[in-house]
């Protein structure tokens, strides 16, 4: 079922501050580049309690985002503290409030804890928080409400350019036999004399399955983009050292079959021809058959 998301550009420019709302949801997102915060900080939305995310440049080139997640009973007061703090060198801000102004301190602490937890588990961005705050105690009904609130936040964040919750791994896509649990998704393989790997095409992307093996060293011809990708996989322990090379410790999500094959083969490759089915059909051949 689809959802209607409304984005309102406050100053009428494509790069300026904006609001975002989802139909029939009590929440509201406020986004702003750091350069334009002072233009809108006097608005009423900033006087609300809420959960906020600051985005800046990562110190590790393996990541594309550096994120800090926080909560405040008054967004304006907390934000002014961050703006004057030289250690909070962020470029963009997004925060979430309730339009009915009913978010309690405990509820926003719950949202903060859950958001940090999900961000760390996603292994996509450099998260400044380090460890997630402990979950506060909430009644079951409040937990249900906050989880729904969180689901709407997860929908809005990527639309606003915050991708840190888009997971680099999928923990439930395979069973103990390392076979796909969803038969409608096609599965492909790479086999060499020294290692083998399995990839599943899903709605989430191209997933190299846990237990797949990979070449230890990258070819000198690999671009910086793929070197950073390999470093990120190793730093987040998605890929770990094995006696014969490297092994995927988790199901890893890639945005193209070639990115997946490059990480497996350790060189520039064409994933459309490297990945094949059990019957020897290449990824390219399967796609051509589907699109006829």
C-alpha positions in Angstrom: 0.0 0.0 0.0 1.4 3.4 -1.0 1.8 6.5 1.2 1.5 10.2 0.5 4.5 12.2 1.5 4.2 16.0 1.4 7.4 18.1 1.2 7.0 21.9 1.6 10.0 24.1 0.6 10.0 26.9 3.2 11.9 29.4 1.1 11.0 28.1 -2.3 14.4 26.8 -3.2 15.5 23.3 -4.0 18.5 23.4 -1.5 16.9 25.3 1.4 14.9 24.2 4.5 11.8 22.1 4.2 9.1 20.3 6.1 7.9 16.8 5.4 4.7 15.1 6.5 3.0 11.7 5.8 -0.8 11.6 5.5 -2.6 10.8 8.8 0.6 10.8 10.8 0.9 13.0 13.8 4.7 13.5 13.2 6.5 16.2 11.2 10.0 16.4 9.9 12.0 19.6 9.7 15.1 19.6 7.5 17.7 22.4 7.0 21.2 22.8 5.7 23.4 24.4 8.5 23.8 27.5 6.4 20.0 28.3 6.5 19.2 27.3 10.1 19.2 30.8 11.4 16.6 31.8 8.9 14.0 29.4 10.4 15.2 28.8 14.0 12.6 31.3 15.3 9.7 29.1 14.0 7.5 27.4 16.5 8.6 23.9 15.5 12.0 24.5 17.1 10.4 25.0 20.5 9.1 21.4 20.6 10.6 18.2 22.1 11.9 15.9 19.5 14.6 13.6 18.1 17.3 15.1 15.8 20.1 13.9 13.5 23.1 15.9 12.4 25.0 15.0 9.2 28.5 15.9 8.4 31.5 14.6 6.4 32.9 11.3 7.6 36.5 11.1 8.9 36.7 7.6 7.3 36.4 7.7 3.5 34.8 4.2 3.7 31.6 5.9 4.7 29.6 8.6 2.9 27.9 10.1 6.0 28.8 11.0 9.6 25.7 11.0 11.8 25.0 12.2 15.3 21.6 11.3 16.9 20.2 13.1 19.8 17.0 14.1 21.7 15.9 17.3 23.3 12.9 18.7 25.2 13.5 21.9 23.3 15.1 21.6 19.9 16.1 25.2 19.6 18.0 25.3 22.9 19.9 22.1 22.1 20.6 23.1 18.5 22.1 26.5 19.6 24.4 24.5 21.9 25.6 22.4 18.9 26.0 25.4 16.7 28.4 26.9 19.1 30.3 23.6 19.7 33.4 23.3 17.4 33.3 19.5 17.9 29.8 19.3 16.2 30.9 20.2 12.7 27.7 19.2 10.9 26.4 20.3 7.5 22.7 19.3 7.6 20.1 18.8 10.2 16.8 17.0 10.4 14.5 16.7 13.4 11.1 15.1 14.1 8.4 16.4 16.4 4.8 15.6 17.0 2.2 18.0 15.6 -0.1 17.3 18.6 2.8 18.2 20.9 2.3 15.1 23.0 5.7 13.5 22.8 7.0 13.0 26.4 10.6 13.0 27.5 10.5 9.2 27.9 9.1 8.7 24.5 11.8 10.8 22.7 14.5 9.0 24.7 13.0 5.7 23.4 13.1 7.0 19.9 16.7 8.1 20.3 17.8 4.8 21.7 16.0 2.8 18.9 17.3 5.1 16.2 21.0 4.8 17.4 20.6 1.0 17.7 19.2 0.6 14.2 21.9 3.0 12.8 24.7 1.0 14.4 23.3 -2.3 13.2 22.8 -0.9 9.6 26.6 -0.5 9.3 26.1 2.1 6.6 27.3 5.4 8.1 29.9 6.6 10.6 27.8 7.0 13.8 29.2 9.4 16.4 27.1 8.1 19.2 29.1 4.9 19.5 26.8 2.9 21.8 23.0 3.2 21.9 21.5 4.7 25.0 19.5 2.2 27.1 15.8 1.9 26.4 13.6 3.6 28.9 10.6 1.8 30.3 7.4 2.4 28.4 3.9 0.9 28.6 3.1 -1.6 25.8 0.7 0.9 24.1 3.4 3.6 24.1 6.0 1.3 22.6 3.5 0.4 19.8 3.0 4.1 19.1 6.7 4.9 19.1 7.5 2.0 16.8 4.9 3.3 14.4 6.4 6.8 14.7 9.9 5.3 14.1 8.6 3.6 10.9 7.5 6.9 9.5 10.9 8.5 10.3 12.6 5.7 8.4 10.5 6.5 5.4 11.3 10.2 5.5 15.0 10.1 6.2 16.2 8.8 2.8 13.9 11.2 1.0 15.7 14.0 2.9 19.1 12.7 2.0 19.9 10.8 5.2 20.7 7.2 4.2 22.2 5.9 7.5 19.4 3.5 8.2 19.6 1.8 4.9 21.1 -1.5 6.0 24.4 -2.8 4.5 23.4 -6.3 5.7 20.3 -8.5 5.9 20.2 -10.8 8.9 17.2 -12.9 7.9 17.5 -13.6 4.2 18.9 -17.2 4.5 18.4 -20.2 6.6 21.0 -22.6 8.2 21.5 -24.3 4.8 22.5 -21.0 3.2 19.7 -21.2 0.7 17.2 -18.4 -0.1 14.1 -18.6 2.0 12.1 -16.7 -0.6 11.9 -18.9 -3.8 10.6 -16.0 -6.0 14.0 -14.4 -5.8 16.6 -15.6 -8.2 19.9 -16.9 -6.9 23.3 -16.7 -8.6 26.7 -18.1 -8.0 30.4 -17.4 -8.6 32.8 -20.4 -8.4 36.5 -20.4 -8.9 39.2 -22.9 -8.1 39.8 -21.4 -4.6 36.4 -19.9 -3.5 32.7 -19.7 -4.1 30.0 -17.1 -3.5 26.2 -16.9 -3.7 24.1 -13.9 -4.5 20.4 -13.4 -4.2 18.5 -10.7 -6.2 15.9 -9.1 -3.9 13.8 -5.9 -3.6 16.4 -4.6 -1.2 19.3 -5.0 -3.6 21.8 -7.7 -4.6 22.7 -9.7 -1.5 25.9 -11.7 -1.2 24.9 -14.4 1.3 26.6 -15.1 4.6 29.3 -17.8 4.2 30.3 -16.6 0.7 34.1 -16.5 0.1 36.1 -13.8 -1.5 39.7 -13.1 -2.7 41.8 -11.5 0.0 43.6 -8.9 -2.1 42.2 -6.3 -4.5 43.6 -5.9 -7.9 45.6 -2.6 -8.5 43.0 -1.8 -11.2 40.2 -1.5 -8.6 38.9 2.1 -8.3 39.0 4.1 -5.0 35.3 3.6 -4.7 35.6 -0.2 -4.5 38.7 0.1 -2.2 36.6 2.2 0.2 33.8 -0.4 -0.1 36.1 -3.3 0.7 37.5 -1.3 3.7 34.1 -0.6 5.0 33.1 -4.3 4.8 36.2 -5.2 6.8 35.9 -2.4 9.3 32.3 -3.3 10.1 33.1 -7.1 10.2 30.6 -7.8 7.4 33.6 -9.5 5.8 36.3 -11.2 7.9 39.6 -12.9 7.5 39.5 -16.6 6.7 42.5 -19.0 6.4 42.0 -19.1 2.6 41.0 -15.5 2.0 37.9 -13.6 3.2 34.5 -14.7 4.1 31.2 -12.9 4.4 30.1 -13.0 8.1 26.8 -11.5 7.3 24.5 -11.1 4.3 25.8 -8.0 2.5 23.6 -5.7 0.4 25.0 -4.2 -2.8 23.4 -1.8 -5.2 24.5 -3.6 -8.4 25.6 -7.1 -9.4 29.0 -5.7 -10.5 29.7 -4.2 -7.1 28.9 -7.6 -5.5 31.2 -9.5 -8.0 34.0 -6.9 -7.5 34.0 -7.6 -3.8 34.1 -11.3 -4.3 36.6 -11.5 -7.1 38.8 -8.7 -5.9 39.0 -7.0 -9.3 36.9 -4.9 -11.7 34.3 -7.2 -13.2 31.0 -7.4 -15.0 28.5 -8.8 -12.6 26.0 -9.3 -15.4 28.2 -12.1 -16.8 30.1 -13.2 -13.7 27.0 -14.3 -11.7 25.3 -17.4 -13.1 22.4 -19.7 -12.0 22.8 -23.3 -11.2 22.0 -24.1 -14.8 24.7 -21.8 -16.1 22.5 -18.9 -17.2 24.2 -15.5 -16.6 22.5 -12.7 -14.8 22.4 -10.8 -18.1 20.6 -13.7 -19.8 18.0 -14.0 -17.1 17.3 -10.3 -17.2 17.0 -10.4 -21.0 14.5 -13.2 -20.8 12.4 -11.4 -18.1 12.3 -8.2 -20.2 11.3 -9.8 -23.5 
